[in-house]
């Protein structure tokens, strides 16, 4: 039986090439430096989920709500920008007609 680590430990795993490719893409999307950081992130997330399921669920719901609010705010801001640009365009076109 192995002893629990006192600090950081090195773990080696074998994974299929296709899974490695997907992890590389995910690491790039999540702005990690390499696949090992992505794997640590996934393991940490699953560990937290198993350790405290209710707390994990609350955190997940908070993040989903925050993301939805951010998306909504960005959409409103983009629409305001479009409206403002249209107004400026109309002002410029009306100046040319004069």
Helices and strands as residue ranges (DSSP letters): H 17-29, H 35-51, H 53-97
